[in-house]
């Protein structure tokens, strides 16, 4: 398996979107699922993966 920076980013640093203010947040998926990441703008912890339309 080749090491691509993009692939690693997909695995460890997925982009999430704040449910409230819809700003994008780049954070490790583990920290997001553990609730350690909050939105920089509004401080909410309601984050969604960016993939969902
Ligand atoms: Zn927010």
mmCIF file of the protein (N, C-alpha, C, O) and its ligand, coordinates in Angstrom:
data_MODEL
# 
_entry.id   MODEL 
# 
loop_
_entity.id 
_entity.type 
_entity.pdbx_number_of_molecules 
1 polymer     1 
2 non-polymer 1 
# 
_entity_poly.entity_id                      1 
_entity_poly.type                           'polypeptide(L)' 
_entity_poly.nstd_linkage                   no 
_entity_poly.nstd_monomer                   no 
_entity_poly.pdbx_seq_one_letter_code       
;(UNK)(UNK)(UNK)(UNK)(UNK)(UNK)(UNK)(UNK)(UNK)(UNK)(UNK)(UNK)(UNK)(UNK)(UNK)(UNK)
(UNK)(UNK)(UNK)(UNK)(UNK)(UNK)(UNK)(UNK)(UNK)(UNK)(UNK)(UNK)(UNK)(UNK)(UNK)(UNK)
(UNK)(UNK)(UNK)(UNK)(UNK)(UNK)(UNK)(UNK)(UNK)(UNK)(UNK)(UNK)(UNK)(UNK)(UNK)(UNK)
(UNK)(UNK)(UNK)(UNK)(UNK)
;
_entity_poly.pdbx_seq_one_letter_code_can   XXXXXXXXXXXXXXXXXXXXXXXXXXXXXXXXXXXXXXXXXXXXXXXXXXXXX 
_entity_poly.pdbx_strand_id                 A 
# 
loop_
_entity_poly_seq.entity_id 
_entity_poly_seq.num 
_entity_poly_seq.mon_id 
_entity_poly_seq.hetero 
1 1  UNK n 
1 2  UNK n 
1 3  UNK n 
1 4  UNK n 
1 5  UNK n 
1 6  UNK n 
1 7  UNK n 
1 8  UNK n 
1 9  UNK n 
1 10 UNK n 
1 11 UNK n 
1 12 UNK n 
1 13 UNK n 
1 14 UNK n 
1 15 UNK n 
1 16 UNK n 
1 17 UNK n 
1 18 UNK n 
1 19 UNK n 
1 20 UNK n 
1 21 UNK n 
1 22 UNK n 
1 23 UNK n 
1 24 UNK n 
1 25 UNK n 
1 26 UNK n 
1 27 UNK n 
1 28 UNK n 
1 29 UNK n 
1 30 UNK n 
1 31 UNK n 
1 32 UNK n 
1 33 UNK n 
1 34 UNK n 
1 35 UNK n 
1 36 UNK n 
1 37 UNK n 
1 38 UNK n 
1 39 UNK n 
1 40 UNK n 
1 41 UNK n 
1 42 UNK n 
1 43 UNK n 
1 44 UNK n 
1 45 UNK n 
1 46 UNK n 
1 47 UNK n 
1 48 UNK n 
1 49 UNK n 
1 50 UNK n 
1 51 UNK n 
1 52 UNK n 
1 53 UNK n 
# 
loop_
_struct_asym.id 
_struct_asym.entity_id 
A 1 
B 2 
# 
loop_
_chem_comp.id 
_chem_comp.type 
_chem_comp.mon_nstd_flag 
UNK 'L-peptide linking' . 
ZN  non-polymer         . 
# 
_pdbx_entity_nonpoly.entity_id   2 
_pdbx_entity_nonpoly.name        ? 
_pdbx_entity_nonpoly.comp_id     ZN 
# 
_pdbx_nonpoly_scheme.asym_id         B 
_pdbx_nonpoly_scheme.entity_id       2 
_pdbx_nonpoly_scheme.mon_id          ZN 
_pdbx_nonpoly_scheme.ndb_seq_num     1 
_pdbx_nonpoly_scheme.pdb_seq_num     101 
_pdbx_nonpoly_scheme.auth_seq_num    101 
_pdbx_nonpoly_scheme.pdb_mon_id      ZN 
_pdbx_nonpoly_scheme.auth_mon_id     ZN 
_pdbx_nonpoly_scheme.pdb_strand_id   A 
_pdbx_nonpoly_scheme.pdb_ins_code    . 
# 
loop_
_atom_site.group_PDB 
_atom_site.id 
_atom_site.type_symbol 
_atom_site.label_atom_id 
_atom_site.label_alt_id 
_atom_site.label_comp_id 
_atom_site.label_asym_id 
_atom_site.label_entity_id 
_atom_site.label_seq_id 
_atom_site.pdbx_PDB_ins_code 
_atom_site.Cartn_x 
_atom_site.Cartn_y 
_atom_site.Cartn_z 
_atom_site.occupancy 
_atom_site.B_iso_or_equiv 
_atom_site.pdbx_formal_charge 
_atom_site.auth_seq_id 
_atom_site.auth_comp_id 
_atom_site.auth_asym_id 
_atom_site.auth_atom_id 
_atom_site.pdbx_PDB_model_num 
ATOM   1   N  N  . UNK A 1 1  ? 0.840   -1.209 0.000  1.00 0.00 ? 1   UNK A N  1 
ATOM   2   C  CA . UNK A 1 1  ? 0.000   0.000  0.000  1.00 0.00 ? 1   UNK A CA 1 
ATOM   3   C  C  . UNK A 1 1  ? 0.867   1.249  0.000  1.00 0.00 ? 1   UNK A C  1 
ATOM   4   O  O  . UNK A 1 1  ? 1.696   1.443  0.889  1.00 0.00 ? 1   UNK A O  1 
ATOM   5   N  N  . UNK A 1 2  ? 0.675   2.070  -0.976 1.00 0.00 ? 2   UNK A N  1 
ATOM   6   C  CA . UNK A 1 2  ? 1.485   3.272  -1.097 1.00 0.00 ? 2   UNK A CA 1 
ATOM   7   C  C  . UNK A 1 2  ? 1.063   4.313  -0.067 1.00 0.00 ? 2   UNK A C  1 
ATOM   8   O  O  . UNK A 1 2  ? -0.096  4.393  0.342  1.00 0.00 ? 2   UNK A O  1 
ATOM   9   N  N  . UNK A 1 3  ? 2.032   5.086  0.323  1.00 0.00 ? 3   UNK A N  1 
ATOM   10  C  CA . UNK A 1 3  ? 1.708   6.119  1.314  1.00 0.00 ? 3   UNK A CA 1 
ATOM   11  C  C  . UNK A 1 3  ? 1.461   7.443  0.622  1.00 0.00 ? 3   UNK A C  1 
ATOM   12  O  O  . UNK A 1 3  ? 2.395   8.098  0.160  1.00 0.00 ? 3   UNK A O  1 
ATOM   13  N  N  . UNK A 1 4  ? 0.236   7.822  0.556  1.00 0.00 ? 4   UNK A N  1 
ATOM   14  C  CA . UNK A 1 4  ? -0.112  9.125  -0.016 1.00 0.00 ? 4   UNK A CA 1 
ATOM   15  C  C  . UNK A 1 4  ? -0.542  10.047 1.114  1.00 0.00 ? 4   UNK A C  1 
ATOM   16  O  O  . UNK A 1 4  ? -1.267  9.631  2.018  1.00 0.00 ? 4   UNK A O  1 
ATOM   17  N  N  . UNK A 1 5  ? -0.110  11.260 1.067  1.00 0.00 ? 5   UNK A N  1 
ATOM   18  C  CA . UNK A 1 5  ? -0.559  12.223 2.101  1.00 0.00 ? 5   UNK A CA 1 
ATOM   19  C  C  . UNK A 1 5  ? -2.073  12.328 2.125  1.00 0.00 ? 5   UNK A C  1 
ATOM   20  O  O  . UNK A 1 5  ? -2.681  12.488 3.183  1.00 0.00 ? 5   UNK A O  1 
ATOM   21  N  N  . UNK A 1 6  ? -2.669  12.238 0.955  1.00 0.00 ? 6   UNK A N  1 
ATOM   22  C  CA . UNK A 1 6  ? -4.127  12.352 0.902  1.00 0.00 ? 6   UNK A CA 1 
ATOM   23  C  C  . UNK A 1 6  ? -4.804  11.180 1.585  1.00 0.00 ? 6   UNK A C  1 
ATOM   24  O  O  . UNK A 1 6  ? -5.790  11.347 2.302  1.00 0.00 ? 6   UNK A O  1 
ATOM   25  N  N  . UNK A 1 7  ? -4.265  9.999  1.356  1.00 0.00 ? 7   UNK A N  1 
ATOM   26  C  CA . UNK A 1 7  ? -4.865  8.821  1.967  1.00 0.00 ? 7   UNK A CA 1 
ATOM   27  C  C  . UNK A 1 7  ? -4.752  8.901  3.485  1.00 0.00 ? 7   UNK A C  1 
ATOM   28  O  O  . UNK A 1 7  ? -5.686  8.554  4.209  1.00 0.00 ? 7   UNK A O  1 
ATOM   29  N  N  . UNK A 1 8  ? -3.630  9.349  3.941  1.00 0.00 ? 8   UNK A N  1 
ATOM   30  C  CA . UNK A 1 8  ? -3.458  9.486  5.389  1.00 0.00 ? 8   UNK A CA 1 
ATOM   31  C  C  . UNK A 1 8  ? -4.410  10.536 5.947  1.00 0.00 ? 8   UNK A C  1 
ATOM   32  O  O  . UNK A 1 8  ? -4.958  10.382 7.039  1.00 0.00 ? 8   UNK A O  1 
ATOM   33  N  N  . UNK A 1 9  ? -4.592  11.586 5.191  1.00 0.00 ? 9   UNK A N  1 
ATOM   34  C  CA . UNK A 1 9  ? -5.502  12.636 5.645  1.00 0.00 ? 9   UNK A CA 1 
ATOM   35  C  C  . UNK A 1 9  ? -6.905  12.080 5.753  1.00 0.00 ? 9   UNK A C  1 
ATOM   36  O  O  . UNK A 1 9  ? -7.655  12.430 6.664  1.00 0.00 ? 9   UNK A O  1 
ATOM   37  N  N  . UNK A 1 10 ? -7.256  11.211 4.817  1.00 0.00 ? 10  UNK A N  1 
ATOM   38  C  CA . UNK A 1 10 ? -8.595  10.640 4.843  1.00 0.00 ? 10  UNK A CA 1 
ATOM   39  C  C  . UNK A 1 10 ? -8.781  9.756  6.066  1.00 0.00 ? 10  UNK A C  1 
ATOM   40  O  O  . UNK A 1 10 ? -9.869  9.678  6.636  1.00 0.00 ? 10  UNK A O  1 
ATOM   41  N  N  . UNK A 1 11 ? -7.725  9.107  6.447  1.00 0.00 ? 11  UNK A N  1 
ATOM   42  C  CA . UNK A 1 11 ? -7.849  8.172  7.555  1.00 0.00 ? 11  UNK A CA 1 
ATOM   43  C  C  . UNK A 1 11 ? -7.833  8.868  8.911  1.00 0.00 ? 11  UNK A C  1 
ATOM   44  O  O  . UNK A 1 11 ? -8.551  8.481  9.832  1.00 0.00 ? 11  UNK A O  1 
ATOM   45  N  N  . UNK A 1 12 ? -7.011  9.890  9.016  1.00 0.00 ? 12  UNK A N  1 
ATOM   46  C  CA . UNK A 1 12 ? -6.803  10.473 10.343 1.00 0.00 ? 12  UNK A CA 1 
ATOM   47  C  C  . UNK A 1 12 ? -7.343  11.888 10.504 1.00 0.00 ? 12  UNK A C  1 
ATOM   48  O  O  . UNK A 1 12 ? -7.635  12.327 11.616 1.00 0.00 ? 12  UNK A O  1 
ATOM   49  N  N  . UNK A 1 13 ? -7.470  12.587 9.403  1.00 0.00 ? 13  UNK A N  1 
ATOM   50  C  CA . UNK A 1 13 ? -7.918  13.973 9.524  1.00 0.00 ? 13  UNK A CA 1 
ATOM   51  C  C  . UNK A 1 13 ? -9.080  14.240 8.590  1.00 0.00 ? 13  UNK A C  1 
ATOM   52  O  O  . UNK A 1 13 ? -8.934  14.902 7.563  1.00 0.00 ? 13  UNK A O  1 
ATOM   53  N  N  . UNK A 1 14 ? -10.189 13.734 8.947  1.00 0.00 ? 14  UNK A N  1 
ATOM   54  C  CA . UNK A 1 14 ? -11.356 13.973 8.102  1.00 0.00 ? 14  UNK A CA 1 
ATOM   55  C  C  . UNK A 1 14 ? -11.941 15.340 8.422  1.00 0.00 ? 14  UNK A C  1 
ATOM   56  O  O  . UNK A 1 14 ? -11.790 15.879 9.518  1.00 0.00 ? 14  UNK A O  1 
ATOM   57  N  N  . UNK A 1 15 ? -12.598 15.857 7.435  1.00 0.00 ? 15  UNK A N  1 
ATOM   58  C  CA . UNK A 1 15 ? -13.168 17.195 7.601  1.00 0.00 ? 15  UNK A CA 1 
ATOM   59  C  C  . UNK A 1 15 ? -14.612 17.077 8.087  1.00 0.00 ? 15  UNK A C  1 
ATOM   60  O  O  . UNK A 1 15 ? -15.395 16.276 7.577  1.00 0.00 ? 15  UNK A O  1 
ATOM   61  N  N  . UNK A 1 16 ? -14.927 17.865 9.047  1.00 0.00 ? 16  UNK A N  1 
ATOM   62  C  CA . UNK A 1 16 ? -16.280 17.854 9.594  1.00 0.00 ? 16  UNK A CA 1 
ATOM   63  C  C  . UNK A 1 16 ? -16.925 19.220 9.424  1.00 0.00 ? 16  UNK A C  1 
ATOM   64  O  O  . UNK A 1 16 ? -16.253 20.235 9.241  1.00 0.00 ? 16  UNK A O  1 
ATOM   65  N  N  . UNK A 1 17 ? -18.238 19.211 9.488  1.00 0.00 ? 17  UNK A N  1 
ATOM   66  C  CA . UNK A 1 17 ? -18.968 20.465 9.334  1.00 0.00 ? 17  UNK A CA 1 
ATOM   67  C  C  . UNK A 1 17 ? -19.797 20.708 10.577 1.00 0.00 ? 17  UNK A C  1 
ATOM   68  O  O  . UNK A 1 17 ? -20.476 19.812 11.078 1.00 0.00 ? 17  UNK A O  1 
ATOM   69  N  N  . UNK A 1 18 ? -19.731 21.924 11.061 1.00 0.00 ? 18  UNK A N  1 
ATOM   70  C  CA . UNK A 1 18 ? -20.535 22.284 12.227 1.00 0.00 ? 18  UNK A CA 1 
ATOM   71  C  C  . UNK A 1 18 ? -22.006 22.309 11.842 1.00 0.00 ? 18  UNK A C  1 
ATOM   72  O  O  . UNK A 1 18 ? -22.384 22.877 10.817 1.00 0.00 ? 18  UNK A O  1 
ATOM   73  N  N  . UNK A 1 19 ? -22.828 21.687 12.674 1.00 0.00 ? 19  UNK A N  1 
ATOM   74  C  CA . UNK A 1 19 ? -24.257 21.637 12.350 1.00 0.00 ? 19  UNK A CA 1 
ATOM   75  C  C  . UNK A 1 19 ? -24.896 23.005 12.496 1.00 0.00 ? 19  UNK A C  1 
ATOM   76  O  O  . UNK A 1 19 ? -25.896 23.306 11.845 1.00 0.00 ? 19  UNK A O  1 
ATOM   77  N  N  . UNK A 1 20 ? -24.322 23.822 13.342 1.00 0.00 ? 20  UNK A N  1 
ATOM   78  C  CA . UNK A 1 20 ? -24.976 25.093 13.626 1.00 0.00 ? 20  UNK A CA 1 
ATOM   79  C  C  . UNK A 1 20 ? -24.562 26.184 12.642 1.00 0.00 ? 20  UNK A C  1 
ATOM   80  O  O  . UNK A 1 20 ? -25.410 26.800 11.998 1.00 0.00 ? 20  UNK A O  1 
ATOM   81  N  N  . UNK A 1 21 ? -23.253 26.421 12.529 1.00 0.00 ? 21  UNK A N  1 
ATOM   82  C  CA . UNK A 1 21 ? -22.821 27.533 11.689 1.00 0.00 ? 21  UNK A CA 1 
ATOM   83  C  C  . UNK A 1 21 ? -22.217 27.058 10.370 1.00 0.00 ? 21  UNK A C  1 
ATOM   84  O  O  . UNK A 1 21 ? -21.829 27.865 9.525  1.00 0.00 ? 21  UNK A O  1 
ATOM   85  N  N  . UNK A 1 22 ? -22.144 25.744 10.208 1.00 0.00 ? 22  UNK A N  1 
ATOM   86  C  CA . UNK A 1 22 ? -21.713 25.142 8.939  1.00 0.00 ? 22  UNK A CA 1 
ATOM   87  C  C  . UNK A 1 22 ? -20.299 25.528 8.542  1.00 0.00 ? 22  UNK A C  1 
ATOM   88  O  O  . UNK A 1 22 ? -19.984 25.599 7.354  1.00 0.00 ? 22  UNK A O  1 
ATOM   89  N  N  . UNK A 1 23 ? -19.460 25.775 9.509  1.00 0.00 ? 23  UNK A N  1 
ATOM   90  C  CA . UNK A 1 23 ? -18.068 26.015 9.173  1.00 0.00 ? 23  UNK A CA 1 
ATOM   91  C  C  . UNK A 1 23 ? -17.334 24.681 9.142  1.00 0.00 ? 23  UNK A C  1 
ATOM   92  O  O  . UNK A 1 23 ? -17.670 23.754 9.880  1.00 0.00 ? 23  UNK A O  1 
ATOM   93  N  N  . UNK A 1 24 ? -16.341 24.600 8.288  1.00 0.00 ? 24  UNK A N  1 
ATOM   94  C  CA . UNK A 1 24 ? -15.590 23.353 8.149  1.00 0.00 ? 24  UNK A CA 1 
ATOM   95  C  C  . UNK A 1 24 ? -14.517 23.270 9.226  1.00 0.00 ? 24  UNK A C  1 
ATOM   96  O  O  . UNK A 1 24 ? -13.841 24.249 9.541  1.00 0.00 ? 24  UNK A O  1 
ATOM   97  N  N  . UNK A 1 25 ? -14.387 22.084 9.772  1.00 0.00 ? 25  UNK A N  1 
ATOM   98  C  CA . UNK A 1 25 ? -13.374 21.861 10.795 1.00 0.00 ? 25  UNK A CA 1 
ATOM   99  C  C  . UNK A 1 25 ? -12.580 20.624 10.431 1.00 0.00 ? 25  UNK A C  1 
ATOM   100 O  O  . UNK A 1 25 ? -13.139 19.554 10.193 1.00 0.00 ? 25  UNK A O  1 
ATOM   101 N  N  . UNK A 1 26 ? -11.284 20.784 10.392 1.00 0.00 ? 26  UNK A N  1 
ATOM   102 C  CA . UNK A 1 26 ? -10.417 19.643 10.111 1.00 0.00 ? 26  UNK A CA 1 
ATOM   103 C  C  . UNK A 1 26 ? -9.948  19.082 11.443 1.00 0.00 ? 26  UNK A C  1 
ATOM   104 O  O  . UNK A 1 26 ? -9.283  19.772 12.216 1.00 0.00 ? 26  UNK A O  1 
ATOM   105 N  N  . UNK A 1 27 ? -10.289 17.850 11.705 1.00 0.00 ? 27  UNK A N  1 
ATOM   106 C  CA . UNK A 1 27 ? -9.927  17.277 12.993 1.00 0.00 ? 27  UNK A CA 1 
ATOM   107 C  C  . UNK A 1 27 ? -9.783  15.770 12.862 1.00 0.00 ? 27  UNK A C  1 
ATOM   108 O  O  . UNK A 1 27 ? -10.422 15.153 12.010 1.00 0.00 ? 27  UNK A O  1 
ATOM   109 N  N  . UNK A 1 28 ? -8.947  15.180 13.702 1.00 0.00 ? 28  UNK A N  1 
ATOM   110 C  CA . UNK A 1 28 ? -8.832  13.728 13.711 1.00 0.00 ? 28  UNK A CA 1 
ATOM   111 C  C  . UNK A 1 28 ? -10.168 13.095 14.079 1.00 0.00 ? 28  UNK A C  1 
ATOM   112 O  O  . UNK A 1 28 ? -10.847 13.538 15.005 1.00 0.00 ? 28  UNK A O  1 
ATOM   113 N  N  . UNK A 1 29 ? -10.529 12.062 13.345 1.00 0.00 ? 29  UNK A N  1 
ATOM   114 C  CA . UNK A 1 29 ? -11.863 11.480 13.528 1.00 0.00 ? 29  UNK A CA 1 
ATOM   115 C  C  . UNK A 1 29 ? -12.029 10.912 14.930 1.00 0.00 ? 29  UNK A C  1 
ATOM   116 O  O  . UNK A 1 29 ? -13.130 10.913 15.479 1.00 0.00 ? 29  UNK A O  1 
ATOM   117 N  N  . UNK A 1 30 ? -10.956 10.438 15.496 1.00 0.00 ? 30  UNK A N  1 
ATOM   118 C  CA . UNK A 1 30 ? -11.039 9.877  16.844 1.00 0.00 ? 30  UNK A CA 1 
ATOM   119 C  C  . UNK A 1 30 ? -11.441 10.937 17.861 1.00 0.00 ? 30  UNK A C  1 
ATOM   120 O  O  . UNK A 1 30 ? -12.263 10.699 18.747 1.00 0.00 ? 30  UNK A O  1 
ATOM   121 N  N  . UNK A 1 31 ? -10.852 12.090 17.712 1.00 0.00 ? 31  UNK A N  1 
ATOM   122 C  CA . UNK A 1 31 ? -11.146 13.156 18.674 1.00 0.00 ? 31  UNK A CA 1 
ATOM   123 C  C  . UNK A 1 31 ? -12.569 13.658 18.508 1.00 0.00 ? 31  UNK A C  1 
ATOM   124 O  O  . UNK A 1 31 ? -13.224 14.036 19.480 1.00 0.00 ? 31  UNK A O  1 
ATOM   125 N  N  . UNK A 1 32 ? -13.040 13.659 17.276 1.00 0.00 ? 32  UNK A N  1 
ATOM   126 C  CA . UNK A 1 32 ? -14.403 14.123 17.044 1.00 0.00 ? 32  UNK A CA 1 
ATOM   127 C  C  . UNK A 1 32 ? -15.401 13.148 17.660 1.00 0.00 ? 32  UNK A C  1 
ATOM   128 O  O  . UNK A 1 32 ? -16.373 13.556 18.295 1.00 0.00 ? 32  UNK A O  1 
ATOM   129 N  N  . UNK A 1 33 ? -15.151 11.862 17.467 1.00 0.00 ? 33  UNK A N  1 
ATOM   130 C  CA . UNK A 1 33 ? -16.089 10.878 18.011 1.00 0.00 ? 33  UNK A CA 1 
ATOM   131 C  C  . UNK A 1 33 ? -16.042 10.863 19.530 1.00 0.00 ? 33  UNK A C  1 
ATOM   132 O  O  . UNK A 1 33 ? -17.017 10.498 20.186 1.00 0.00 ? 33  UNK A O  1 
ATOM   133 N  N  . UNK A 1 34 ? -14.923 11.253 20.075 1.00 0.00 ? 34  UNK A N  1 
ATOM   134 C  CA . UNK A 1 34 ? -14.820 11.294 21.531 1.00 0.00 ? 34  UNK A CA 1 
ATOM   135 C  C  . UNK A 1 34 ? -15.347 12.614 22.102 1.00 0.00 ? 34  UNK A C  1 
ATOM   136 O  O  . UNK A 1 34 ? -15.405 12.797 23.318 1.00 0.00 ? 34  UNK A O  1 
ATOM   137 N  N  . UNK A 1 35 ? -15.719 13.504 21.231 1.00 0.00 ? 35  UNK A N  1 
ATOM   138 C  CA . UNK A 1 35 ? -16.309 14.757 21.688 1.00 0.00 ? 35  UNK A CA 1 
ATOM   139 C  C  . UNK A 1 35 ? -15.282 15.754 22.181 1.00 0.00 ? 35  UNK A C  1 
ATOM   140 O  O  . UNK A 1 35 ? -15.595 16.623 22.994 1.00 0.00 ? 35  UNK A O  1 
ATOM   141 N  N  . UNK A 1 36 ? -14.065 15.635 21.697 1.00 0.00 ? 36  UNK A N  1 
ATOM   142 C  CA . UNK A 1 36 ? -13.028 16.556 22.156 1.00 0.00 ? 36  UNK A CA 1 
ATOM   143 C  C  . UNK A 1 36 ? -12.902 17.774 21.262 1.00 0.00 ? 36  UNK A C  1 
ATOM   144 O  O  . UNK A 1 36 ? -12.201 18.733 21.584 1.00 0.00 ? 36  UNK A O  1 
ATOM   145 N  N  . UNK A 1 37 ? -13.584 17.721 20.148 1.00 0.00 ? 37  UNK A N  1 
ATOM   146 C  CA . UNK A 1 37 ? -13.467 18.822 19.198 1.00 0.00 ? 37  UNK A CA 1 
ATOM   147 C  C  . UNK A 1 37 ? -14.738 19.657 19.225 1.00 0.00 ? 37  UNK A C  1 
ATOM   148 O  O  . UNK A 1 37 ? -15.851 19.139 19.141 1.00 0.00 ? 37  UNK A O  1 
ATOM   149 N  N  . UNK A 1 38 ? -14.541 20.945 19.341 1.00 0.00 ? 38  UNK A N  1 
ATOM   150 C  CA . UNK A 1 38 ? -15.700 21.831 19.270 1.00 0.00 ? 38  UNK A CA 1 
ATOM   151 C  C  . UNK A 1 38 ? -15.449 22.869 18.188 1.00 0.00 ? 38  UNK A C  1 
ATOM   152 O  O  . UNK A 1 38 ? -14.308 23.144 17.818 1.00 0.00 ? 38  UNK A O  1 
ATOM   153 N  N  . UNK A 1 39 ? -16.524 23.429 17.695 1.00 0.00 ? 39  UNK A N  1 
ATOM   154 C  CA . UNK A 1 39 ? -16.426 24.401 16.618 1.00 0.00 ? 39  UNK A CA 1 
ATOM   155 C  C  . UNK A 1 39 ? -15.674 25.644 17.088 1.00 0.00 ? 39  UNK A C  1 
ATOM   156 O  O  . UNK A 1 39 ? -15.871 26.125 18.204 1.00 0.00 ? 39  UNK A O  1 
ATOM   157 N  N  . UNK A 1 40 ? -14.819 26.144 16.221 1.00 0.00 ? 40  UNK A N  1 
ATOM   158 C  CA . UNK A 1 40 ? -14.041 27.332 16.597 1.00 0.00 ? 40  UNK A CA 1 
ATOM   159 C  C  . UNK A 1 40 ? -14.927 28.574 16.647 1.00 0.00 ? 40  UNK A C  1 
ATOM   160 O  O  . UNK A 1 40 ? -14.691 29.493 17.432 1.00 0.00 ? 40  UNK A O  1 
ATOM   161 N  N  . UNK A 1 41 ? -15.929 28.581 15.813 1.00 0.00 ? 41  UNK A N  1 
ATOM   162 C  CA . UNK A 1 41 ? -16.772 29.777 15.713 1.00 0.00 ? 41  UNK A CA 1 
ATOM   163 C  C  . UNK A 1 41 ? -17.786 29.845 16.839 1.00 0.00 ? 41  UNK A C  1 
ATOM   164 O  O  . UNK A 1 41 ? -17.851 30.828 17.577 1.00 0.00 ? 41  UNK A O  1 
ATOM   165 N  N  . UNK A 1 42 ? -18.587 28.773 16.965 1.00 0.00 ? 42  UNK A N  1 
ATOM   166 C  CA . UNK A 1 42 ? -19.702 28.846 17.910 1.00 0.00 ? 42  UNK A CA 1 
ATOM   167 C  C  . UNK A 1 42 ? -19.475 27.967 19.135 1.00 0.00 ? 42  UNK A C  1 
ATOM   168 O  O  . UNK A 1 42 ? -20.235 28.047 20.100 1.00 0.00 ? 42  UNK A O  1 
ATOM   169 N  N  . UNK A 1 43 ? -18.437 27.129 19.110 1.00 0.00 ? 43  UNK A N  1 
ATOM   170 C  CA . UNK A 1 43 ? -18.128 26.332 20.289 1.00 0.00 ? 43  UNK A CA 1 
ATOM   171 C  C  . UNK A 1 43 ? -18.996 25.109 20.475 1.00 0.00 ? 43  UNK A C  1 
ATOM   172 O  O  . UNK A 1 43 ? -18.897 24.432 21.499 1.00 0.00 ? 43  UNK A O  1 
ATOM   173 N  N  . UNK A 1 44 ? -19.846 24.812 19.504 1.00 0.00 ? 44  UNK A N  1 
ATOM   174 C  CA . UNK A 1 44 ? -20.707 23.635 19.622 1.00 0.00 ? 44  UNK A CA 1 
ATOM   175 C  C  . UNK A 1 44 ? -19.931 22.373 19.260 1.00 0.00 ? 44  UNK A C  1 
ATOM   176 O  O  . UNK A 1 44 ? -18.962 22.400 18.500 1.00 0.00 ? 44  UNK A O  1 
ATOM   177 N  N  . UNK A 1 45 ? -20.389 21.286 19.825 1.00 0.00 ? 45  UNK A N  1 
ATOM   178 C  CA . UNK A 1 45 ? -19.747 20.009 19.506 1.00 0.00 ? 45  UNK A CA 1 
ATOM   179 C  C  . UNK A 1 45 ? -20.568 19.200 18.512 1.00 0.00 ? 45  UNK A C  1 
ATOM   180 O  O  . UNK A 1 45 ? -20.294 18.021 18.286 1.00 0.00 ? 45  UNK A O  1 
ATOM   181 N  N  . UNK A 1 46 ? -21.559 19.823 17.928 1.00 0.00 ? 46  UNK A N  1 
ATOM   182 C  CA . UNK A 1 46 ? -22.395 19.119 16.957 1.00 0.00 ? 46  UNK A CA 1 
ATOM   183 C  C  . UNK A 1 46 ? -21.725 19.157 15.594 1.00 0.00 ? 46  UNK A C  1 
ATOM   184 O  O  . UNK A 1 46 ? -21.907 20.098 14.821 1.00 0.00 ? 46  UNK A O  1 
ATOM   185 N  N  . UNK A 1 47 ? -20.949 18.121 15.313 1.00 0.00 ? 47  UNK A N  1 
ATOM   186 C  CA . UNK A 1 47 ? -20.219 18.071 14.058 1.00 0.00 ? 47  UNK A CA 1 
ATOM   187 C  C  . UNK A 1 47 ? -20.687 16.882 13.225 1.00 0.00 ? 47  UNK A C  1 
ATOM   188 O  O  . UNK A 1 47 ? -21.062 15.829 13.742 1.00 0.00 ? 47  UNK A O  1 
ATOM   189 N  N  . UNK A 1 48 ? -20.649 17.096 11.929 1.00 0.00 ? 48  UNK A N  1 
ATOM   190 C  CA . UNK A 1 48 ? -21.015 16.025 11.001 1.00 0.00 ? 48  UNK A CA 1 
ATOM   191 C  C  . UNK A 1 48 ? -19.897 15.823 10.002 1.00 0.00 ? 48  UNK A C  1 
ATOM   192 O  O  . UNK A 1 48 ? -19.186 16.768 9.662  1.00 0.00 ? 48  UNK A O  1 
ATOM   193 N  N  . UNK A 1 49 ? -19.736 14.611 9.534  1.00 0.00 ? 49  UNK A N  1 
ATOM   194 C  CA . UNK A 1 49 ? -18.795 14.382 8.436  1.00 0.00 ? 49  UNK A CA 1 
ATOM   195 C  C  . UNK A 1 49 ? -19.241 15.151 7.204  1.00 0.00 ? 49  UNK A C  1 
ATOM   196 O  O  . UNK A 1 49 ? -20.434 15.282 6.929  1.00 0.00 ? 49  UNK A O  1 
ATOM   197 N  N  . UNK A 1 50 ? -18.265 15.653 6.474  1.00 0.00 ? 50  UNK A N  1 
ATOM   198 C  CA . UNK A 1 50 ? -18.594 16.541 5.364  1.00 0.00 ? 50  UNK A CA 1 
ATOM   199 C  C  . UNK A 1 50 ? -19.250 15.799 4.217  1.00 0.00 ? 50  UNK A C  1 
ATOM   200 O  O  . UNK A 1 50 ? -19.891 16.417 3.367  1.00 0.00 ? 50  UNK A O  1 
ATOM   201 N  N  . UNK A 1 51 ? -19.103 14.507 4.179  1.00 0.00 ? 51  UNK A N  1 
ATOM   202 C  CA . UNK A 1 51 ? -19.607 13.731 3.051  1.00 0.00 ? 51  UNK A CA 1 
ATOM   203 C  C  . UNK A 1 51 ? -21.114 13.792 2.931  1.00 0.00 ? 51  UNK A C  1 
ATOM   204 O  O  . UNK A 1 51 ? -21.661 13.781 1.828  1.00 0.00 ? 51  UNK A O  1 
ATOM   205 N  N  . UNK A 1 52 ? -21.769 13.854 4.047  1.00 0.00 ? 52  UNK A N  1 
ATOM   206 C  CA . UNK A 1 52 ? -23.230 13.811 4.006  1.00 0.00 ? 52  UNK A CA 1 
ATOM   207 C  C  . UNK A 1 52 ? -23.780 15.057 3.338  1.00 0.00 ? 52  UNK A C  1 
ATOM   208 O  O  . UNK A 1 52 ? -23.388 16.177 3.667  1.00 0.00 ? 52  UNK A O  1 
ATOM   209 N  N  . UNK A 1 53 ? -24.700 14.851 2.389  1.00 0.00 ? 53  UNK A N  1 
ATOM   210 C  CA . UNK A 1 53 ? -25.226 16.005 1.659  1.00 0.00 ? 53  UNK A CA 1 
ATOM   211 C  C  . UNK A 1 53 ? -26.502 16.533 2.290  1.00 0.00 ? 53  UNK A C  1 
ATOM   212 O  O  . UNK A 1 53 ? -27.078 17.504 1.800  1.00 0.00 ? 53  UNK A O  1 
HETATM 213 ZN ZN . ZN  B 2 .  ? -20.107 26.197 14.627 1.00 0.00 ? 101 ZN  A ZN 1 
# 
